Amino acid sequence: MRSAPRLVLALAGAAALFVAGVKLAHRYAYAERLLHPQRRAVTAEEEKAAHALSPELREVSFVTADGLALRGWFVPPRNGMAIVMGHGHGENRASFLCELGALARHGYGALAFDWRAQGASDGALVTSGDRERLDAKAAIDFVSRQPGVLRIGALGFSMGASPILLEAAGDPRVRALLLYATWPSLDEELRDKFGLYAPLARWQFVHAGIDVDAVAPRAHLAELAPRPLLFAIGSLDADTPPSIMRALFDTAPPPKSFWQLEGVSHGGYCAAQPAEFARRATALFDPIEAGARGAP
């Protein structure tokens, strides 16, 4: 009879170990999907919609410092200002169709491109903002060489906001930034998304060659002053809670503004409130162009 309680305890222990093993495997697989997400190609319908936004939109490609070809769409500016736009994880340039159209209608140029290992760009590893800094620099370099471009602004969403911010911090060519759903650091994001399994995820990222600690947008916010910043977040965002974005905003130097979209989740801000996007984007970028006209 005494063996029965021992058997129950043994079975309970085995069950607990099995559940823990399943959770561990699930978290490991999740981290691998972050490093190697399934590519989402631009559809024929999205291509058609993009070219309908502006007769001047063209397919472009440019090469990073480590030799990867990145592909995107470029619309030349009519007012001298062009916006570099970096999409979120697992997406592609087509996620900015609304922004492209709104900016083009107001005379802005824009470059919407696919990050490395996503969309139609080269590469096999997504590094959550670490090596994507090379992509952001290549994009800014490409835009700066285009005829009619006098000023450059930048827009980044979620994972794509980190390399945009990090590169802009040391690049005065970027005169204003619009940041969607941005985490203060990759380390904090891993801890939030993986909980007790964060050390495992961090090990996987480091093992893949990613410098996790280098992806720390909050640590570089001060370097953006005195350039204007606009932070945007959806009130229902479960991926990047509004409180996280508000804390990042509070750390940022002025001039800055905060836009919380009620009833909106992770992304889709322009599509949710197109008129308000246009109003806020032009308010962010127009003074830079007008106030700096003729400056180097």
C-alpha positions as CSV (number, residue, x, y, z in Angstrom):
1,M,0.0,0.0,0.0
2,R,2.9,2.3,0.7
3,S,4.0,2.1,-2.9
4,A,0.8,3.7,-4.1
5,P,1.6,7.2,-2.8
6,R,5.1,6.9,-4.2
7,L,3.7,5.9,-7.6
8,V,1.4,8.9,-7.5
9,L,4.3,11.2,-6.7
10,A,6.4,9.7,-9.4
11,L,3.7,10.1,-12.0
12,A,3.0,13.7,-10.9
13,G,6.7,14.4,-11.2
14,A,6.9,12.8,-14.6
15,A,3.9,14.8,-15.7
16,A,5.4,18.1,-14.4
17,L,8.7,17.3,-16.2
18,F,6.8,16.6,-19.4
19,V,4.8,19.8,-19.2
20,A,8.0,21.8,-18.5
21,G,9.7,20.1,-21.5
22,V,6.8,21.0,-23.8
23,K,6.9,24.6,-22.6
24,L,10.7,24.7,-23.1
25,A,10.4,23.3,-26.6
26,H,7.6,25.7,-27.4
27,R,9.6,28.7,-26.3
28,Y,12.7,27.4,-28.2
29,A,10.6,27.1,-31.4
30,Y,9.2,30.6,-30.9
31,A,12.7,32.1,-30.6
32,E,13.7,30.3,-33.8
33,R,10.7,31.7,-35.6
34,L,11.8,35.2,-34.5
35,L,15.3,34.5,-36.0
36,H,13.9,32.8,-39.2
37,P,10.4,34.1,-39.8
38,Q,8.5,32.8,-42.8
39,R,8.9,35.4,-45.6
40,R,5.8,37.3,-46.7
41,A,6.1,38.2,-50.4
42,V,4.4,41.3,-51.8
43,T,1.3,40.1,-53.6
44,A,0.3,41.1,-57.1
45,E,-2.6,43.1,-55.6
46,E,-0.2,45.0,-53.3
47,E,2.1,45.7,-56.2
48,K,-0.8,47.1,-58.2
49,A,-2.0,49.2,-55.3
50,A,1.5,50.6,-54.7
51,H,2.0,51.7,-58.3
52,A,-1.5,53.3,-58.2
53,L,-0.4,55.6,-55.4
54,S,2.0,57.5,-57.6
55,P,3.0,57.4,-61.3
56,E,6.6,58.1,-60.2
57,L,6.8,55.0,-57.8
58,R,9.5,52.7,-58.9
59,E,11.1,49.4,-57.8
60,V,14.6,49.9,-56.3
61,S,17.4,47.9,-54.8
62,F,20.5,48.9,-52.8
63,V,23.3,47.0,-51.1
64,T,24.3,47.0,-47.4
65,A,27.8,47.2,-46.1
66,D,27.9,43.5,-45.6
67,G,26.8,42.8,-49.1
68,L,23.1,42.1,-48.9
69,A,20.7,43.4,-51.6
70,L,17.6,45.1,-50.2
71,R,14.6,45.8,-52.3
72,G,11.8,48.3,-52.0
73,W,9.7,51.0,-53.5
74,F,10.8,54.6,-53.9
75,V,8.7,57.7,-54.6
76,P,10.7,60.9,-55.3
77,P,9.7,64.0,-53.3
78,R,8.0,67.2,-54.7
79,N,8.8,69.2,-51.6
80,G,12.4,68.1,-51.0
81,M,11.6,65.7,-48.0
82,A,11.8,61.9,-48.3
83,I,10.9,59.5,-45.5
84,V,12.7,56.2,-45.0
85,M,10.2,53.5,-43.6
86,G,11.1,50.3,-41.9
87,H,8.4,47.6,-41.4
88,G,7.8,45.3,-38.5
89,H,8.9,41.7,-37.9
90,G,7.5,39.1,-40.4
91,E,6.1,41.8,-42.7
92,N,7.3,43.6,-45.8
93,R,7.2,47.1,-47.5
94,A,3.5,46.6,-48.4
95,S,2.6,47.2,-44.7
96,F,3.2,50.9,-45.5
97,L,0.9,51.3,-48.4
98,C,-1.4,53.7,-46.5
99,E,1.6,55.8,-45.4
100,L,3.1,55.8,-48.9
101,G,-0.1,57.2,-50.3
102,A,-0.7,59.8,-47.6
103,L,2.9,61.1,-47.9
104,A,2.9,61.1,-51.7
105,R,-0.3,63.2,-51.7
106,H,1.3,65.8,-49.6
107,G,4.4,66.0,-51.7
108,Y,6.8,63.8,-49.7
109,G,9.0,61.2,-51.1
110,A,9.3,57.9,-49.4
111,L,11.4,54.7,-49.4
112,A,9.5,51.6,-48.2
113,F,11.9,48.6,-48.2
114,D,12.2,45.1,-47.0
115,W,14.6,44.4,-44.1
116,R,17.2,41.7,-44.6
117,A,15.8,38.1,-44.6
118,Q,12.3,39.5,-45.1
119,G,10.1,40.2,-48.1
120,A,12.2,40.2,-51.3
121,S,15.5,41.2,-49.7
122,D,18.6,39.0,-49.3
123,G,19.6,37.4,-46.1
124,A,18.8,34.4,-43.9
125,L,18.7,35.8,-40.4
126,V,16.5,38.4,-38.7
127,T,18.5,40.0,-35.9
128,S,15.8,42.2,-34.3
129,G,17.6,45.5,-34.9
130,D,21.2,44.5,-34.6
131,R,22.5,44.0,-38.1
132,E,19.4,45.8,-39.5
133,R,21.3,48.9,-38.5
134,L,23.3,48.3,-41.6
135,D,20.1,48.1,-43.6
136,A,18.9,51.4,-42.2
137,K,22.2,53.1,-43.1
138,A,22.1,51.7,-46.6
139,A,18.5,53.0,-47.0
140,I,19.4,56.4,-45.8
141,D,22.5,56.5,-48.1
142,F,20.3,55.4,-51.0
143,V,17.7,58.1,-50.4
144,S,20.3,60.8,-49.9
145,R,21.7,60.2,-53.4
146,Q,18.3,60.6,-55.1
147,P,17.6,63.8,-57.2
148,G,15.4,66.2,-55.4
149,V,16.0,64.9,-51.9
150,L,17.1,67.8,-49.6
151,R,15.9,66.4,-46.3
152,I,15.3,62.9,-44.8
153,G,12.9,61.8,-42.2
154,A,12.3,58.3,-40.9
155,L,9.5,56.0,-39.8
156,G,9.9,52.7,-38.0
157,F,7.4,50.2,-36.8
158,S,7.9,47.7,-33.9
159,M,11.1,45.7,-34.7
160,G,11.8,48.1,-37.5
161,A,11.8,51.1,-35.2
162,S,14.8,50.0,-33.3
163,P,17.4,50.0,-36.2
164,I,15.8,53.2,-37.6
165,L,16.2,55.0,-34.2
166,L,19.7,53.5,-33.5
167,E,21.0,54.6,-36.9
168,A,19.4,58.0,-36.8
169,A,20.9,58.7,-33.4
170,G,24.3,58.9,-35.1
171,D,23.2,60.3,-38.4
172,P,22.3,64.0,-38.6
173,R,20.8,63.5,-42.1
174,V,17.7,62.1,-40.4
175,R,15.8,65.3,-39.4
176,A,12.7,63.9,-37.7
177,L,11.4,60.5,-36.6
178,L,8.0,58.8,-36.3
179,L,8.2,55.7,-34.1
180,Y,5.5,53.1,-34.0
181,A,5.3,50.6,-31.1
182,T,8.9,50.7,-30.0
183,W,10.5,48.6,-27.3
184,P,13.1,50.3,-25.1
185,S,15.6,47.4,-25.6
186,L,15.7,44.0,-27.1
187,D,16.7,42.5,-23.7
188,E,13.5,43.9,-22.1
189,E,11.4,42.6,-25.0
190,L,12.8,39.1,-24.6
191,R,12.1,39.2,-20.9
192,D,8.5,40.3,-21.5
193,K,7.8,37.8,-24.2
194,F,9.6,34.8,-22.8
195,G,9.3,35.2,-19.0
196,L,11.2,32.5,-17.2
197,Y,12.5,31.3,-20.6
198,A,14.2,34.6,-21.4
199,P,17.7,33.3,-20.7
200,L,17.1,30.5,-23.3
201,A,15.9,33.0,-25.9
202,R,18.8,35.3,-25.2
203,W,21.2,32.4,-25.6
204,Q,19.6,31.5,-28.9
205,F,20.0,35.1,-30.1
206,V,23.6,35.3,-28.9
207,H,24.4,31.9,-30.4
208,A,23.1,33.3,-33.8
209,G,25.6,36.1,-33.5
210,I,23.2,38.9,-32.3
211,D,24.5,41.5,-29.9
212,V,21.4,41.7,-27.8
213,D,22.7,44.5,-25.6
214,A,23.4,46.7,-28.6
215,V,19.7,46.9,-29.5
216,A,18.8,49.5,-26.8
217,P,16.9,52.4,-28.4
218,R,16.2,54.0,-25.0
219,A,19.9,54.4,-24.4
220,H,20.3,56.5,-27.5
221,L,17.3,58.8,-27.3
222,A,19.3,61.7,-26.0
223,E,21.4,61.7,-29.2
224,L,18.3,62.6,-31.3
225,A,17.9,66.0,-29.7
226,P,16.9,68.5,-30.9
227,R,15.2,66.6,-33.7
228,P,11.4,66.3,-33.3
229,L,9.9,62.9,-32.4
230,L,6.4,61.5,-32.7
231,F,5.6,58.3,-30.8
232,A,2.5,56.3,-31.8
233,I,0.8,53.3,-30.2
234,G,-2.5,51.6,-30.2
235,S,-4.5,51.4,-27.0
236,L,-5.1,47.7,-27.4
237,D,-1.5,46.7,-28.4
238,A,-0.7,43.5,-26.6
239,D,2.7,43.1,-28.3
240,T,4.0,46.5,-27.1
241,P,1.8,47.7,-24.2
242,P,1.0,51.4,-24.3
243,S,2.7,51.8,-20.9
244,I,6.0,50.7,-22.4
245,M,5.7,53.2,-25.2
246,R,4.7,56.0,-22.8
247,A,7.8,55.2,-20.6
248,L,10.0,55.5,-23.7
249,F,8.3,58.8,-24.6
250,D,8.9,60.1,-21.1
251,T,12.6,59.4,-21.5
252,A,12.9,61.1,-24.9
253,P,14.2,64.7,-25.2
254,P,11.9,67.4,-26.6
255,P,10.5,68.3,-29.0
256,K,8.2,65.3,-28.9
257,S,4.6,64.3,-29.1
258,F,2.6,61.2,-28.3
259,W,-0.3,59.7,-30.3
260,Q,-2.4,56.9,-28.8
261,L,-5.0,55.5,-31.1
262,E,-8.0,54.2,-29.2
263,G,-9.3,50.8,-30.1
264,V,-6.3,50.0,-32.3
265,S,-3.9,47.1,-31.7
266,H,-0.4,46.5,-33.0
267,G,0.0,48.5,-36.2
268,G,-2.3,49.7,-38.9
269,Y,-2.4,53.3,-37.5
270,C,-2.6,55.1,-40.8
271,A,-5.3,52.8,-42.1
272,A,-7.3,53.3,-38.8
273,Q,-7.0,57.1,-38.9
274,P,-5.8,58.2,-42.3
275,A,-6.7,61.9,-41.9
276,E,-5.1,62.1,-38.4
277,F,-2.0,60.3,-39.7
278,A,-1.6,62.9,-42.5
279,R,-2.1,65.7,-40.0
280,R,0.4,64.5,-37.5
281,A,3.0,63.3,-40.1
282,T,3.0,66.7,-41.9
283,A,3.1,68.6,-38.6
284,L,6.2,66.5,-37.7
285,F,8.0,66.7,-41.0
286,D,6.9,70.1,-42.5
287,P,8.7,72.4,-40.0
288,I,11.9,70.5,-40.6
289,E,11.8,71.2,-44.3
290,A,10.7,74.8,-44.0
291,G,13.0,75.7,-41.1
292,A,16.1,74.0,-42.6
293,R,15.7,75.0,-46.2
294,G,19.1,75.9,-47.6
295,A,20.9,74.2,-44.7
296,P,23.5,71.6,-45.5
